Amino acid sequence: MNDLLDWLPNELQKLSEEGLFRRRREVKPIEGGRFFIDGREAWDFASNDYLSLANDPRVVAAAAEGLRSHGVGAKASPLVSGRTDLHVKLERALAAFEGTEAAILFPTGMAANVGTVAALAGDGDSVFCDRWNHASLVDGCRLSGARLRVYRHDDLKGLHQSLARESARRKFLVTDSVFSMDGDLAPLLDLCDIAEKYETTVILDEAHGTGVFGERGRGVAELQNVEDRIGVRIGTLSKSIGSLGGFVTGSQTLIDYLWNKARTQIYSTSLPPSLVAAATAALEIVQSEPSRRDRLHAICRQFRDQLASNGVVPFPGSVGPIVPIMLQEPQAAMNVAERLLENGFLVGAIRPPTVPKGTSRLRVTLHSGLPEEVVTSLAVKIGELIRLPRAT
């Protein structure tokens, strides 16, 4: 039987030659926003812990108490016996935070996206999916069985034309609020205008927006003042909230429907109670300490200004803590990232198929706990490496 897989070594060799092989790393967090990665100490410029809550003592203490009181695992799916009092508390806290009637939890953000889109759209429907949406939204659209229409948020004329021609039973417009590889924001006001004109339901993923944007940290929909025009709002607990899991907020009717139809929720064991307790504590901090968000944005402005002063221009349109720096070829991105790691900075090197060919990049992600002098040092070092005759 092993002979049937004898093609695998050649495929792995091909990935390696193209600079696309992904190797596994061992990462151990240490205090102050740093890691040990493969035995080397480095500052964290690669994770999505934007508000530095994953290691906050209050969040850790809440997880420890949840572990003590409820044990390690939830033991069953939410529909059987896995929805504990801690899960109910978090659902209510999320609904209150988002200003909606109800919320539902999923085991991951990917499960929330895949399960929600596939549950709502189906045969006879059409889904309009942004070209740069996260893979989980794309997969949800494909699995739904609905007709898939792809648009670009920098070409809304094309979206207008596609929707005007569409005669599907139901229409859904699916978009990220923050595009995770480019760091730019969806034009939600324009998208809502178009959706309403063509009687289309907007499904919005605020994975990288929750906690970061908006006066209260509710995301880009709050920032652009369109919250009441979004039919379905999806979020994650694994980025600014510093825990694990996904969620959807909306009307009680929507949540009841997903409770009965979203397969990734129905057929998954519920989130561990300790992580649910941690997310609840983190959500309280997001609301009570807006200074974290303010400091994050100050660091983002500082880093971009210092990149510019060192001759480096991030991807046009990127805002907030995601700072892409284009290097085009996979090996160039890998080599610069390795040089940065040698100098004590862990930065993501993003290559196809995550991004299109010719757009490999560094993806710097910032968080509120980073010291200003470290942010400055990274900007200087990136400038030095990119100005070399051959960054590769």
Stockholm file with secondary structure:
# STOCKHOLM 1.0

chainA/1-392         MNDLLDWLPNELQKLSEEGLFRRRREVKPIEGGRFFIDGREAWDFASNDYLSLANDPRVVAAAAEGLRSHGVGAKASPLVSGRTDLHVKLERALAAFEGTEAAILFPTGMAANVGTVAALAGDGDSVFCDRWNHASLVDGCRLSGARLRVYRHDDLKGLHQSLARESARRKFLVTDSVFSMDGDLAPLLDLCDIAEKYETTVILDEAHGTGVFGERGRGVAELQNVEDRIGVRIGTLSKSIGSLGGFVTGSQTLIDYLWNKARTQIYSTSLPPSLVAAATAALEIVQSEPSRRDRLHAICRQFRDQLASNGVVPFPGSVGPIVPIMLQEPQAAMNVAERLLENGFLVGAIRPPTVPKGTSRLRVTLHSGLPEEVVTSLAVKIGELIRLPRAT
#=GR chainA/1-392 SS CGGGGTTHHHHHHHHHHTTCCCCCCCEEEETTTEEEETTEEEEEESSCCTTSCTTCHHHHHHHHHHHHHHCSCCCSCIIIIICCHHHHHHHHHHHHHHTSSEEEEESSHHHHHHHHHHHHCCTTCEEEEETTCCHHHHHHHHHHCSEEEEECTTCHHHHHHHHHHCCCSSEEEEEESBCTTTCCBCCHHHHHHHHHHTTCEEEEECTTTTTTSSTTSCCHHHHTTCGGGCSEEEEESSSTTCSCCEEEEECHHHHHHHHHHCHHHHTSCCCCHHHHHHHHHHHHHHHHCHHHHHHHHHHHHHHHHHHHHTTCCCCTTCCTTEEEEEEESHHHHHHHHHHHHHTTEEEEEECTTSSCTTCEEEEEECCTTSCHHHHHHHHHHHHHHHTSSCCC
#=GC SS_cons         CGGGGTTHHHHHHHHHHTTCCCCCCCEEEETTTEEEETTEEEEEESSCCTTSCTTCHHHHHHHHHHHHHHCSCCCSCIIIIICCHHHHHHHHHHHHHHTSSEEEEESSHHHHHHHHHHHHCCTTCEEEEETTCCHHHHHHHHHHCSEEEEECTTCHHHHHHHHHHCCCSSEEEEEESBCTTTCCBCCHHHHHHHHHHTTCEEEEECTTTTTTSSTTSCCHHHHTTCGGGCSEEEEESSSTTCSCCEEEEECHHHHHHHHHHCHHHHTSCCCCHHHHHHHHHHHHHHHHCHHHHHHHHHHHHHHHHHHHHTTCCCCTTCCTTEEEEEEESHHHHHHHHHHHHHTTEEEEEECTTSSCTTCEEEEEECCTTSCHHHHHHHHHHHHHHHTSSCCC
//
